[in-house]
């Protein structure tokens, strides 16, 4: 599933879930797109500010800090300094992990 | 760097603010998004969100594990695990935002 397919599914949910009209008229596919984009950009911005995002049952996004280290160019064997950095990390939630394994 | 934990609540509030839907509707839509993603993954389908990252399901073979405390051998059943690979954009954003 890609972003556009997710947006389509959310748009299909509008009939079932939305009674009121958004501020600017009838709910359209553009609103579904904003729903999906807002969720992902909110998660990215939270991580960029060093925060965690915990979505019970689905999983948790957090930031892991990696110390600086001496890496190696695998082709030449030359050592290259790799500076410390922060990387995004996702841990699957228990419910989803169980569902993946038919529990 | 702050140290907060965001939940469905903050995501719903953001949807409410950005899209202009009610709080309840926003909360239900956040839930619907997570549900659609979970359903695709449970069906074994990867979820690729451009400029965010890719969630994919991998099969792990059975192996013999060990209880690190007692050293006892424990069989580990074959299982399916979820992995998340952040996009370059997400990695750059997180690295830049957390620079000290």
N, CA and C atoms of all chains as a GROMACS GRO file, in nm:
protein
  609
    1UNK      N    1   0.085  -0.119   0.000
    1UNK     CA    2   0.000   0.000   0.000
    1UNK      C    3   0.089   0.124   0.000
    2UNK      N    4   0.058   0.218  -0.085
    2UNK     CA    5   0.134   0.342  -0.086
    2UNK      C    6   0.046   0.458  -0.038
    3UNK      N    7   0.110   0.574  -0.019
    3UNK     CA    8   0.041   0.690   0.039
    3UNK      C    9  -0.094   0.720  -0.030
    4UNK      N   10  -0.093   0.718  -0.164
    4UNK     CA   11  -0.216   0.754  -0.237
    4UNK      C   12  -0.328   0.653  -0.213
    5UNK      N   13  -0.292   0.526  -0.195
    5UNK     CA   14  -0.394   0.424  -0.168
    5UNK      C   15  -0.452   0.441  -0.027
    6UNK      N   16  -0.365   0.480   0.066
    6UNK     CA   17  -0.410   0.506   0.203
    6UNK      C   18  -0.507   0.624   0.203
    7UNK      N   19  -0.472   0.728   0.126
    7UNK     CA   20  -0.558   0.846   0.116
    7UNK      C   21  -0.696   0.807   0.060
    8UNK      N   22  -0.696   0.721  -0.041
    8UNK     CA   23  -0.822   0.674  -0.100
    8UNK      C   24  -0.908   0.600   0.003
    9UNK      N   25  -0.843   0.515   0.082
    9UNK     CA   26  -0.916   0.439   0.185
    9UNK      C   27  -0.976   0.533   0.290
   10UNK      N   28  -0.900   0.636   0.327
   10UNK     CA   29  -0.950   0.732   0.426
   10UNK      C   30  -1.067   0.810   0.367
   11UNK      N   31  -1.056   0.844   0.238
   11UNK     CA   32  -1.166   0.914   0.172
   11UNK      C   33  -1.292   0.826   0.170
   12UNK      N   34  -1.273   0.696   0.145
   12UNK     CA   35  -1.386   0.603   0.146
   12UNK      C   36  -1.451   0.595   0.284
   13UNK      N   37  -1.374   0.623   0.390
   13UNK     CA   38  -1.426   0.618   0.527
   13UNK      C   39  -1.510   0.742   0.560
   14UNK      N   40  -1.495   0.847   0.482
   14UNK     CA   41  -1.562   0.974   0.514
   14UNK      C   42  -1.714   0.957   0.528
   15UNK      N   43  -1.776   0.881   0.438
   15UNK     CA   44  -1.921   0.859   0.442
   15UNK      C   45  -1.965   0.807   0.578
   16UNK      N   46  -1.884   0.715   0.631
   16UNK     CA   47  -1.916   0.646   0.754
   16UNK      C   48  -1.882   0.733   0.876
   17UNK      N   49  -1.774   0.811   0.866
   17UNK     CA   50  -1.720   0.878   0.985
   17UNK      C   51  -1.749   1.027   0.997
   18UNK      N   52  -1.782   1.090   0.885
   18UNK     CA   53  -1.792   1.236   0.892
   18UNK      C   54  -1.935   1.285   0.872
   19UNK      N   55  -1.984   1.355   0.974
   19UNK     CA   56  -2.119   1.411   0.967
   19UNK      C   57  -2.112   1.560   0.937
   20UNK      N   58  -2.024   1.630   1.008
   20UNK     CA   59  -2.013   1.775   0.989
   20UNK      C   60  -1.926   1.803   0.868
   21UNK      N   61  -1.941   1.921   0.813
   21UNK     CA   62  -1.857   1.959   0.700
   21UNK      C   63  -1.736   2.033   0.752
   22UNK      N   64  -1.619   2.008   0.692
   22UNK     CA   65  -1.503   2.086   0.732
   22UNK      C   66  -1.530   2.233   0.701
   23UNK      N   67  -1.454   2.323   0.763
   23UNK     CA   68  -1.474   2.467   0.749
   23UNK      C   69  -1.502   2.512   0.606
   24UNK      N   70  -1.432   2.451   0.509
   24UNK     CA   71  -1.442   2.503   0.372
   24UNK      C   72  -1.522   2.411   0.280
   25UNK      N   73  -1.639   2.368   0.324
   25UNK     CA   74  -1.729   2.299   0.232
   25UNK      C   75  -1.731   2.149   0.244
   26UNK      N   76  -1.781   2.082   0.141
   26UNK     CA   77  -1.797   1.937   0.143
   26UNK      C   78  -1.663   1.865   0.156
   27UNK      N   79  -1.662   1.753   0.231
   27UNK     CA   80  -1.537   1.677   0.242
   27UNK      C   81  -1.497   1.620   0.106
   28UNK      N   82  -1.375   1.647   0.064
   28UNK     CA   83  -1.326   1.597  -0.065
   28UNK      C   84  -1.204   1.510  -0.042
   29UNK      N   85  -1.152   1.458  -0.153
   29UNK     CA   86  -1.031   1.377  -0.145
   29UNK      C   87  -0.913   1.461  -0.092
   30UNK      N   88  -0.918   1.593  -0.118
   30UNK     CA   89  -0.813   1.682  -0.069
   30UNK      C   90  -0.810   1.683   0.084
   31UNK      N   91  -0.930   1.670   0.147
   31UNK     CA   92  -0.934   1.663   0.294
   31UNK      C   93  -0.871   1.534   0.344
   32UNK      N   94  -0.899   1.423   0.273
   32UNK     CA   95  -0.841   1.294   0.311
   32UNK      C   96  -0.689   1.302   0.302
   33UNK      N   97  -0.642   1.371   0.198
   33UNK     CA   98  -0.499   1.388   0.179
   33UNK      C   99  -0.439   1.467   0.296
   34UNK      N  100  -0.510   1.570   0.339
   34UNK     CA  101  -0.460   1.651   0.451
   34UNK      C  102  -0.460   1.573   0.582
   35UNK      N  103  -0.559   1.485   0.599
   35UNK     CA  104  -0.563   1.402   0.720
   35UNK      C  105  -0.437   1.316   0.727
   36UNK      N  106  -0.410   1.245   0.615
   36UNK     CA  107  -0.296   1.153   0.610
   36UNK      C  108  -0.164   1.230   0.622
   37UNK      N  109  -0.151   1.340   0.548
   37UNK     CA  110  -0.026   1.417   0.553
   37UNK      C  111  -0.001   1.475   0.692
   38UNK      N  112  -0.107   1.522   0.757
   38UNK     CA  113  -0.093   1.580   0.891
   38UNK      C  114  -0.040   1.476   0.989
   39UNK      N  115  -0.094   1.354   0.982
   39UNK     CA  116  -0.051   1.250   1.075
   39UNK      C  117   0.098   1.220   1.059
   40UNK      N  118   0.143   1.201   0.934
   40UNK     CA  119   0.284   1.166   0.914
   40UNK      C  120   0.378   1.283   0.941
   41UNK      N  121   0.335   1.405   0.906
   41UNK     CA  122   0.427   1.516   0.932
   41UNK      C  123   0.434   1.545   1.082
   42UNK      N  124   0.324   1.522   1.153
   42UNK     CA  125   0.322   1.541   1.298
   42UNK      C  126   0.421   1.444   1.366
   43UNK      N  127   0.422   1.319   1.318
   43UNK     CA  128   0.515   1.219   1.374
   43UNK      C  129   0.660   1.260   1.344
   44UNK      N  130   0.686   1.299   1.219
   44UNK     CA  131   0.822   1.340   1.181
   44UNK      C  132   0.868   1.460   1.264
   45UNK      N  133   0.780   1.560   1.279
   45UNK     CA  134   0.820   1.679   1.354
   45UNK      C  135   0.842   1.648   1.502
   46UNK      N  136   0.761   1.557   1.558
   46UNK     CA  137   0.780   1.517   1.698
   46UNK      C  138   0.919   1.456   1.716
   47UNK      N  139   0.957   1.368   1.624
   47UNK     CA  140   1.088   1.302   1.633
   47UNK      C  141   1.201   1.404   1.612
   48UNK      N  142   1.178   1.498   1.521
   48UNK     CA  143   1.280   1.601   1.496
   48UNK      C  144   1.301   1.687   1.620
   49UNK      N  145   1.198   1.699   1.707
   49UNK     CA  146   1.212   1.775   1.831
   49UNK      C  147   1.258   1.686   1.946
   50UNK      N  148   1.293   1.561   1.915
   50UNK     CA  149   1.343   1.471   2.018
   50UNK      C  150   1.233   1.405   2.100
   51UNK      N  151   1.108   1.414   2.055
   51UNK     CA  152   0.997   1.352   2.128
   51UNK      C  153   0.969   1.211   2.078
   52UNK      N  154   0.891   1.137   2.158
   52UNK     CA  155   0.847   1.003   2.121
   52UNK      C  156   0.703   1.010   2.074
   53UNK      N  157   0.662   0.915   1.991
   53UNK     CA  158   0.520   0.905   1.954
   53UNK      C  159   0.477   0.763   1.983
   54UNK      N  160   0.383   0.748   2.076
   54UNK     CA  161   0.343   0.615   2.119
   54UNK      C  162   0.199   0.589   2.076
   55UNK      N  163   0.180   0.493   1.986
   55UNK     CA  164   0.046   0.461   1.937
   55UNK      C  165   0.015   0.319   1.981
   56UNK      N  166  -0.046   0.309   2.098
   56UNK     CA  167  -0.076   0.180   2.160
   56UNK      C  168  -0.141   0.081   2.064
   57UNK      N  169  -0.087  -0.040   2.061
   57UNK     CA  170  -0.144  -0.142   1.975
   57UNK      C  171  -0.079  -0.143   1.838
   58UNK      N  172  -0.034  -0.026   1.792
   58UNK     CA  173   0.032  -0.017   1.661
   58UNK      C  174   0.184  -0.019   1.678
   59UNK      N  175   0.236   0.075   1.754
   59UNK     CA  176   0.379   0.078   1.778
   59UNK      C  177   0.424   0.214   1.829
   60UNK      N  178   0.553   0.228   1.853
   60UNK     CA  179   0.606   0.353   1.906
   60UNK      C  180   0.725   0.399   1.823
   61UNK      N  181   0.726   0.527   1.789
   61UNK     CA  182   0.839   0.589   1.718
   61UNK      C  183   0.924   0.662   1.820
   62UNK      N  184   1.056   0.644   1.812
   62UNK     CA  185   1.144   0.717   1.903
   62UNK      C  186   1.273   0.751   1.830
   63UNK      N  187   1.360   0.824   1.899
   63UNK     CA  188   1.487   0.864   1.840
   63UNK      C  189   1.598   0.791   1.912
   64UNK      N  190   1.687   0.727   1.838
   64UNK     CA  191   1.803   0.662   1.900
   64UNK      C  192   1.927   0.741   1.866
   65UNK      N  193   2.015   0.753   1.965
   65UNK     CA  194   2.140   0.827   1.943
   65UNK      C  195   2.253   0.730   1.918
   66UNK      N  196   2.325   0.756   1.811
   66UNK     CA  197   2.440   0.671   1.776
   66UNK      C  198   2.568   0.751   1.802
   67UNK      N  199   2.661   0.692   1.878
   67UNK     CA  200   2.788   0.758   1.905
   67UNK      C  201   2.873   0.767   1.779
   68UNK      N  202   2.969   0.856   1.782
   68UNK     CA  203   3.060   0.865   1.669
   68UNK      C  204   3.147   0.740   1.667
   69UNK      N  205   3.189   0.700   1.550
   69UNK     CA  206   3.269   0.578   1.539
   69UNK      C  207   3.359   0.590   1.417
   70UNK      N  208   3.453   0.497   1.406
   70UNK     CA  209   3.537   0.495   1.289
   70UNK      C  210   3.482   0.390   1.195
   71UNK      N  211   3.435   0.436   1.081
   71UNK     CA  212   3.381   0.344   0.982
   71UNK      C  213   3.489   0.309   0.881
   72UNK      N  214   3.455   0.221   0.791
   72UNK     CA  215   3.550   0.185   0.687
   72UNK      C  216   3.481   0.187   0.552
   73UNK      N  217   3.550   0.239   0.454
   73UNK     CA  218   3.501   0.230   0.318
   73UNK      C  219   3.516   0.084   0.276
   74UNK      N  220   3.405   0.016   0.254
   74UNK     CA  221   3.414  -0.129   0.227
   74UNK      C  222   3.490  -0.161   0.098
   75UNK      N  223   3.496  -0.066   0.007
   75UNK     CA  224   3.565  -0.094  -0.119
   75UNK      C  225   3.716  -0.080  -0.103
   76UNK      N  226   3.759   0.030  -0.038
   76UNK     CA  227   3.902   0.056  -0.029
   76UNK      C  228   3.963   0.014   0.105
   77UNK      N  229   3.878  -0.008   0.206
   77UNK     CA  230   3.931  -0.045   0.338
   77UNK      C  231   3.980   0.075   0.417
   78UNK      N  232   3.972   0.193   0.357
   78UNK     CA  233   4.013   0.317   0.422
   78UNK      C  234   3.927   0.347   0.544
   79UNK      N  235   3.983   0.396   0.655
   79UNK     CA  236   3.895   0.433   0.767
   79UNK      C  237   3.841   0.574   0.749
   80UNK      N  238   3.716   0.589   0.785
   80UNK     CA  239   3.646   0.717   0.768
   80UNK      C  240   3.580   0.751   0.901
   81UNK      N  241   3.598   0.872   0.952
   81UNK     CA  242   3.530   0.906   1.077
   81UNK      C  243   3.379   0.925   1.051
   82UNK      N  244   3.295   0.862   1.134
   82UNK     CA  245   3.149   0.880   1.125
   82UNK      C  246   3.107   0.954   1.250
   83UNK      N  247   3.049   1.074   1.233
   83UNK     CA  248   3.016   1.154   1.351
   83UNK      C  249   2.889   1.101   1.418
   84UNK      N  250   2.866   1.142   1.542
   84UNK     CA  251   2.748   1.095   1.614
   84UNK      C  252   2.622   1.146   1.546
   85UNK      N  253   2.515   1.071   1.556
   85UNK     CA  254   2.391   1.114   1.492
   85UNK      C  255   2.270   1.055   1.562
   86UNK      N  256   2.154   1.110   1.530
   86UNK     CA  257   2.028   1.061   1.585
   86UNK      C  258   1.948   1.000   1.472
   87UNK      N  259   1.892   0.882   1.496
   87UNK     CA  260   1.816   0.813   1.392
   87UNK      C  261   1.676   0.775   1.442
   88UNK      N  262   1.578   0.779   1.351
   88UNK     CA  263   1.443   0.738   1.388
   88UNK      C  264   1.436   0.588   1.410
   89UNK      N  265   1.353   0.545   1.505
   89UNK     CA  266   1.340   0.403   1.537
   89UNK      C  267   1.193   0.371   1.561
   90UNK      N  268   1.150   0.252   1.515
   90UNK     CA  269   1.011   0.209   1.536
   90UNK      C  270   1.008   0.074   1.605
   91UNK      N  271   0.928   0.064   1.710
   91UNK     CA  272   0.909  -0.065   1.777
   91UNK      C  273   0.763  -0.104   1.761
   92UNK      N  274   0.740  -0.223   1.707
   92UNK     CA  275   0.604  -0.270   1.683
   92UNK      C  276   0.528  -0.291   1.814
   93UNK      N  277   0.404  -0.251   1.818
   93UNK     CA  278   0.320  -0.269   1.936
   93UNK      C  279   0.279  -0.415   1.953
   94UNK      N  280   0.240  -0.450   2.075
   94UNK     CA  281   0.209  -0.589   2.106
   94UNK      C  282   0.091  -0.642   2.025
   95UNK      N  283  -0.014  -0.562   2.014
   95UNK     CA  284  -0.134  -0.607   1.944
   95UNK      C  285  -0.102  -0.638   1.798
   96UNK      N  286  -0.030  -0.548   1.731
   96UNK     CA  287   0.003  -0.568   1.591
   96UNK      C  288   0.098  -0.688   1.574
   97UNK      N  289   0.194  -0.700   1.667
   97UNK     CA  290   0.288  -0.813   1.662
   97UNK      C  291   0.212  -0.945   1.673
   98UNK      N  292   0.114  -0.948   1.763
   98UNK     CA  293   0.033  -1.069   1.778
   98UNK      C  294  -0.052  -1.094   1.654
   99UNK      N  295  -0.110  -0.988   1.598
   99UNK     CA  296  -0.193  -1.005   1.478
   99UNK      C  297  -0.110  -1.058   1.361
  100UNK      N  298   0.014  -1.013   1.350
  100UNK     CA  299   0.102  -1.060   1.242
  100UNK      C  300   0.126  -1.210   1.253
  101UNK      N  301   0.116  -1.261   1.376
  101UNK     CA  302   0.142  -1.403   1.399
  101UNK      C  303   0.014  -1.480   1.430
  102UNK      N  304  -0.098  -1.430   1.379
  102UNK     CA  305  -0.230  -1.494   1.394
  102UNK      C  306  -0.267  -1.527   1.537
  103UNK      N  307  -0.227  -1.440   1.631
  103UNK     CA  308  -0.265  -1.469   1.770
  103UNK      C  309  -0.388  -1.388   1.808
  104UNK      N  310   1.635   2.019   2.355
  104UNK     CA  311   1.551   1.907   2.312
  104UNK      C  312   1.450   1.874   2.423
  105UNK      N  313   1.323   1.871   2.387
  105UNK     CA  314   1.220   1.838   2.486
  105UNK      C  315   1.211   1.686   2.499
  106UNK      N  316   1.128   1.640   2.590
  106UNK     CA  317   1.120   1.496   2.612
  106UNK      C  318   0.976   1.455   2.637
  107UNK      N  319   0.892   1.482   2.538
  107UNK     CA  320   0.749   1.456   2.552
  107UNK      C  321   0.714   1.327   2.479
  108UNK      N  322   0.601   1.270   2.515
  108UNK     CA  323   0.549   1.158   2.439
  108UNK      C  324   0.415   1.198   2.378
  109UNK      N  325   0.408   1.191   2.246
  109UNK     CA  326   0.282   1.219   2.178
  109UNK      C  327   0.202   1.090   2.166
  110UNK      N  328   0.071   1.104   2.167
  110UNK     CA  329  -0.016   0.987   2.153
  110UNK      C  330  -0.120   1.015   2.044
  111UNK      N  331  -0.216   0.924   2.033
  111UNK     CA  332  -0.328   0.946   1.939
  111UNK      C  333  -0.394   1.081   1.962
  112UNK      N  334  -0.398   1.121   2.089
  112UNK     CA  335  -0.462   1.248   2.128
  112UNK      C  336  -0.400   1.367   2.053
  113UNK      N  337  -0.266   1.376   2.055
  113UNK     CA  338  -0.201   1.490   1.988
  113UNK      C  339  -0.217   1.482   1.836
  114UNK      N  340  -0.216   1.360   1.782
  114UNK     CA  341  -0.235   1.345   1.637
  114UNK      C  342  -0.377   1.388   1.599
  115UNK      N  343  -0.476   1.350   1.681
  115UNK     CA  344  -0.615   1.389   1.655
  115UNK      C  345  -0.631   1.540   1.661
  116UNK      N  346  -0.567   1.602   1.762
  116UNK     CA  347  -0.576   1.748   1.774
  116UNK      C  348  -0.516   1.817   1.652
  117UNK      N  349  -0.406   1.761   1.601
  117UNK     CA  350  -0.344   1.819   1.482
  117UNK      C  351  -0.437   1.807   1.361
  118UNK      N  352  -0.503   1.692   1.347
  118UNK     CA  353  -0.596   1.672   1.235
  118UNK      C  354  -0.714   1.768   1.248
  119UNK      N  355  -0.764   1.782   1.370
  119UNK     CA  356  -0.876   1.871   1.400
  119UNK      C  357  -0.841   2.015   1.359
  120UNK      N  358  -0.720   2.058   1.396
  120UNK     CA  359  -0.671   2.193   1.369
  120UNK      C  360  -0.645   2.215   1.220
  121UNK      N  361  -0.577   2.118   1.157
  121UNK     CA  362  -0.534   2.135   1.018
  121UNK      C  363  -0.646   2.114   0.916
  122UNK      N  364  -0.739   2.024   0.949
  122UNK     CA  365  -0.840   1.989   0.848
  122UNK      C  366  -0.977   2.048   0.883
  123UNK      N  367  -0.994   2.091   1.008
  123UNK     CA  368  -1.120   2.154   1.045
  123UNK      C  369  -1.234   2.056   1.066
  124UNK      N  370  -1.203   1.936   1.112
  124UNK     CA  371  -1.308   1.840   1.146
  124UNK      C  372  -1.327   1.842   1.297
  125UNK      N  373  -1.434   1.778   1.345
  125UNK     CA  374  -1.458   1.776   1.489
  125UNK      C  375  -1.352   1.688   1.556
  126UNK      N  376  -1.343   1.702   1.690
  126UNK     CA  377  -1.244   1.622   1.765
  126UNK      C  378  -1.272   1.473   1.752
  127UNK      N  379  -1.400   1.437   1.762
  127UNK     CA  380  -1.435   1.294   1.755
  127UNK      C  381  -1.404   1.239   1.616
  128UNK      N  382  -1.443   1.312   1.513
  128UNK     CA  383  -1.416   1.268   1.376
  128UNK      C  384  -1.266   1.254   1.352
  129UNK      N  385  -1.191   1.352   1.401
  129UNK     CA  386  -1.045   1.349   1.384
  129UNK      C  387  -0.985   1.226   1.451
  130UNK      N  388  -1.034   1.197   1.572
  130UNK     CA  389  -0.984   1.080   1.644
  130UNK      C  390  -1.017   0.951   1.568
  131UNK      N  391  -1.138   0.945   1.512
  131UNK     CA  392  -1.177   0.825   1.438
  131UNK      C  393  -1.096   0.809   1.311
  132UNK      N  394  -1.059   0.921   1.249
  132UNK     CA  395  -0.978   0.913   1.127
  132UNK      C  396  -0.835   0.869   1.156
  133UNK      N  397  -0.780   0.917   1.268
  133UNK     CA  398  -0.645   0.872   1.308
  133UNK      C  399  -0.648   0.720   1.329
  134UNK      N  400  -0.753   0.675   1.397
  134UNK     CA  401  -0.769   0.531   1.422
  134UNK      C  402  -0.783   0.455   1.289
  135UNK      N  403  -0.861   0.513   1.196
  135UNK     CA  404  -0.883   0.447   1.066
  135UNK      C  405  -0.751   0.433   0.989
  136UNK      N  406  -0.666   0.537   0.995
  136UNK     CA  407  -0.537   0.531   0.926
  136UNK      C  408  -0.452   0.417   0.983
  137UNK      N  409  -0.444   0.409   1.117
  137UNK     CA  410  -0.364   0.303   1.179
  137UNK      C  411  -0.422   0.166   1.146
  138UNK      N  412  -0.555   0.157   1.141
  138UNK     CA  413  -0.621   0.031   1.110
  138UNK      C  414  -0.592  -0.014   0.966
  139UNK      N  415  -0.600   0.079   0.872
  139UNK     CA  416  -0.571   0.045   0.732
  139UNK      C  417  -0.426  -0.001   0.715
  140UNK      N  418  -0.335   0.068   0.784
  140UNK     CA  419  -0.194   0.029   0.774
  140UNK      C  420  -0.174  -0.110   0.835
  141UNK      N  421  -0.234  -0.134   0.953
  141UNK     CA  422  -0.221  -0.263   1.019
  141UNK      C  423  -0.277  -0.376   0.933
  142UNK      N  424  -0.397  -0.352   0.875
  142UNK     CA  425  -0.462  -0.455   0.793
  142UNK      C  426  -0.374  -0.494   0.674
  143UNK      N  427  -0.316  -0.393   0.607
  143UNK     CA  428  -0.229  -0.422   0.492
  143UNK      C  429  -0.110  -0.507   0.537
  144UNK      N  430  -0.049  -0.468   0.651
  144UNK     CA  431   0.069  -0.540   0.701
  144UNK      C  432   0.035  -0.683   0.742
  145UNK      N  433  -0.079  -0.700   0.807
  145UNK     CA  434  -0.121  -0.834   0.849
  145UNK      C  435  -0.145  -0.921   0.726
  146UNK      N  436  -0.191  -0.858   0.616
  146UNK     CA  437  -0.210  -0.931   0.489
  146UNK      C  438  -0.077  -0.957   0.419
  147UNK      N  439   0.033  -0.911   0.480
  147UNK     CA  440   0.166  -0.936   0.426
  147UNK      C  441   0.211  -0.832   0.324
  148UNK      N  442   0.134  -0.724   0.314
  148UNK     CA  443   0.164  -0.621   0.214
  148UNK      C  444   0.247  -0.509   0.278
  149UNK      N  445   0.358  -0.466   0.215
  149UNK     CA  446   0.433  -0.354   0.272
  149UNK      C  447   0.355  -0.223   0.262
  150UNK      N  448   0.381  -0.131   0.352
  150UNK     CA  449   0.317   0.001   0.348
  150UNK      C  450   0.426   0.104   0.323
  151UNK      N  451   0.419   0.167   0.206
  151UNK     CA  452   0.523   0.263   0.168
  151UNK      C  453   0.467   0.404   0.168
  152UNK      N  454   0.514   0.484   0.260
  152UNK     CA  455   0.468   0.621   0.269
  152UNK      C  456   0.583   0.712   0.224
  153UNK      N  457   0.569   0.770   0.106
  153UNK     CA  458   0.677   0.851   0.049
  153UNK      C  459   0.713   0.964   0.145
  154UNK      N  460   0.839   0.995   0.153
  154UNK     CA  461   0.899   1.097   0.240
  154UNK      C  462   0.879   1.070   0.390
  155UNK      N  463   0.828   0.951   0.424
  155UNK     CA  464   0.818   0.911   0.565
  155UNK      C  465   0.899   0.784   0.587
  156UNK      N  466   0.854   0.674   0.523
  156UNK     CA  467   0.928   0.550   0.537
  156UNK      C  468   0.848   0.431   0.491
  157UNK      N  469   0.909   0.313   0.499
  157UNK     CA  470   0.844   0.190   0.455
  157UNK      C  471   0.834   0.091   0.570
  158UNK      N  472   0.713   0.038   0.590
  158UNK     CA  473   0.692  -0.069   0.687
  158UNK      C  474   0.684  -0.198   0.607
  159UNK      N  475   0.762  -0.299   0.646
  159UNK     CA  476   0.749  -0.426   0.575
  159UNK      C  477   0.753  -0.542   0.672
  160UNK      N  478   0.694  -0.652   0.627
  160UNK     CA  479   0.684  -0.771   0.711
  160UNK      C  480   0.789  -0.871   0.667
  161UNK      N  481   0.864  -0.924   0.762
  161UNK     CA  482   0.967  -1.023   0.729
  161UNK      C  483   0.941  -1.152   0.804
  162UNK      N  484   0.972  -1.264   0.738
  162UNK     CA  485   0.959  -1.394   0.802
  162UNK      C  486   1.090  -1.430   0.870
  163UNK      N  487   1.080  -1.474   0.995
  163UNK     CA  488   1.199  -1.518   1.067
  163UNK      C  489   1.192  -1.669   1.083
  164UNK      N  490   1.301  -1.736   1.059
  164UNK     CA  491   1.305  -1.881   1.076
  164UNK      C  492   1.309  -1.921   1.223
  165UNK      N  493   1.274  -2.044   1.250
  165UNK     CA  494   1.286  -2.097   1.385
  165UNK      C  495   1.435  -2.105   1.419
  166UNK      N  496   1.469  -2.084   1.545
  166UNK     CA  497   1.609  -2.101   1.586
  166UNK      C  498   1.611  -2.136   1.734
  167UNK      N  499   1.727  -2.177   1.780
  167UNK     CA  500   1.740  -2.209   1.921
  167UNK      C  501   1.794  -2.087   1.993
  168UNK      N  502   1.717  -2.035   2.087
  168UNK     CA  503   1.762  -1.920   2.164
  168UNK      C  504   1.812  -1.969   2.299
  169UNK      N  505   1.861  -1.874   2.379
  169UNK     CA  506   1.907  -1.911   2.512
  169UNK      C  507   1.854  -1.812   2.613
  170UNK      N  508   1.814  -1.862   2.725
  170UNK     CA  509   1.779  -1.773   2.835
  170UNK      C  510   1.910  -1.716   2.886
  171UNK      N  511   1.931  -1.583   2.869
  171UNK     CA  512   2.064  -1.526   2.903
  171UNK      C  513   2.097  -1.541   3.051
  172UNK      N  514   1.996  -1.555   3.135
  172UNK     CA  515   2.022  -1.565   3.278
  172UNK      C  516   2.066  -1.706   3.318
  173UNK      N  517   1.993  -1.807   3.266
  173UNK     CA  518   2.021  -1.944   3.309
  173UNK      C  519   2.104  -2.022   3.208
  174UNK      N  520   2.112  -1.973   3.083
  174UNK     CA  521   2.187  -2.046   2.982
  174UNK      C  522   2.107  -2.160   2.921
  175UNK      N  523   1.982  -2.178   2.966
  175UNK     CA  524   1.897  -2.285   2.912
  175UNK      C  525   1.863  -2.259   2.765
  176UNK      N  526   1.860  -2.366   2.687
  176UNK     CA  527   1.818  -2.352   2.548
  176UNK      C  528   1.666  -2.342   2.541
  177UNK      N  529   1.619  -2.247   2.460
  177UNK     CA  530   1.476  -2.227   2.443
  177UNK      C  531   1.446  -2.226   2.294
  178UNK      N  532   1.351  -2.309   2.247
  178UNK     CA  533   1.320  -2.303   2.105
  178UNK      C  534   1.246  -2.174   2.072
  179UNK      N  535   1.285  -2.105   1.963
  179UNK     CA  536   1.212  -1.986   1.918
  179UNK      C  537   1.138  -2.024   1.791
  180UNK      N  538   1.008  -2.012   1.794
  180UNK     CA  539   0.923  -2.052   1.681
  180UNK      C  540   0.944  -1.959   1.561
  181UNK      N  541   0.917  -2.008   1.440
  181UNK     CA  542   0.922  -1.917   1.326
  181UNK      C  543   0.817  -1.808   1.346
  182UNK      N  544   0.847  -1.687   1.308
  182UNK     CA  545   0.750  -1.578   1.331
  182UNK      C  546   0.763  -1.469   1.227
  183UNK      N  547   0.661  -1.385   1.222
  183UNK     CA  548   0.664  -1.271   1.132
  183UNK      C  549   0.691  -1.144   1.212
  184UNK      N  550   0.786  -1.064   1.165
  184UNK     CA  551   0.816  -0.940   1.234
  184UNK      C  552   0.801  -0.822   1.138
  185UNK      N  553   0.776  -0.707   1.198
  185UNK     CA  554   0.756  -0.585   1.120
  185UNK      C  555   0.883  -0.502   1.128
  186UNK      N  556   0.930  -0.451   1.013
  186UNK     CA  557   1.043  -0.360   1.022
  186UNK      C  558   1.007  -0.228   0.957
  187UNK      N  559   1.062  -0.121   1.012
  187UNK     CA  560   1.037   0.013   0.958
  187UNK      C  561   1.169   0.070   0.908
  188UNK      N  562   1.169   0.112   0.782
  188UNK     CA  563   1.287   0.177   0.724
  188UNK      C  564   1.251   0.322   0.695
  189UNK      N  565   1.308   0.415   0.773
  189UNK     CA  566   1.274   0.555   0.750
  189UNK      C  567   1.327   0.604   0.616
  190UNK      N  568   1.256   0.696   0.553
  190UNK     CA  569   1.302   0.754   0.426
  190UNK      C  570   1.420   0.846   0.453
  191UNK      N  571   1.493   0.882   0.345
  191UNK     CA  572   1.606   0.974   0.361
  191UNK      C  573   1.561   1.107   0.419
  192UNK      N  574   1.445   1.153   0.370
  192UNK     CA  575   1.392   1.281   0.417
  192UNK      C  576   1.369   1.279   0.568
  193UNK      N  577   1.305   1.172   0.616
  193UNK     CA  578   1.277   1.156   0.759
  193UNK      C  579   1.408   1.147   0.839
  194UNK      N  580   1.505   1.069   0.786
  194UNK     CA  581   1.634   1.054   0.857
  194UNK      C  582   1.705   1.189   0.869
  195UNK      N  583   1.706   1.264   0.758
  195UNK     CA  584   1.772   1.395   0.759
  195UNK      C  585   1.706   1.490   0.857
  196UNK      N  586   1.572   1.489   0.855
  196UNK     CA  587   1.495   1.579   0.941
  196UNK      C  588   1.523   1.548   1.089
  197UNK      N  589   1.526   1.419   1.123
  197UNK     CA  590   1.548   1.377   1.262
  197UNK      C  591   1.694   1.404   1.305
  198UNK      N  592   1.788   1.380   1.212
  198UNK     CA  593   1.930   1.406   1.244
  198UNK      C  594   1.952   1.555   1.267
  199UNK      N  595   1.897   1.640   1.178
  199UNK     CA  596   1.915   1.785   1.191
  199UNK      C  597   1.849   1.839   1.316
  200UNK      N  598   1.726   1.791   1.344
  200UNK     CA  599   1.650   1.842   1.458
  200UNK      C  600   1.713   1.806   1.592
  201UNK      N  601   1.793   1.699   1.595
  201UNK     CA  602   1.851   1.653   1.721
  201UNK      C  603   1.999   1.685   1.734
  202UNK      N  604   2.050   1.774   1.646
  202UNK     CA  605   2.189   1.813   1.658
  202UNK      C  606   2.208   1.899   1.782
  203UNK      N  607   2.311   1.872   1.859
  203UNK     CA  608   2.332   1.954   1.980
  203UNK      C  609   2.430   2.067   1.953
   0.00000   0.00000   0.00000
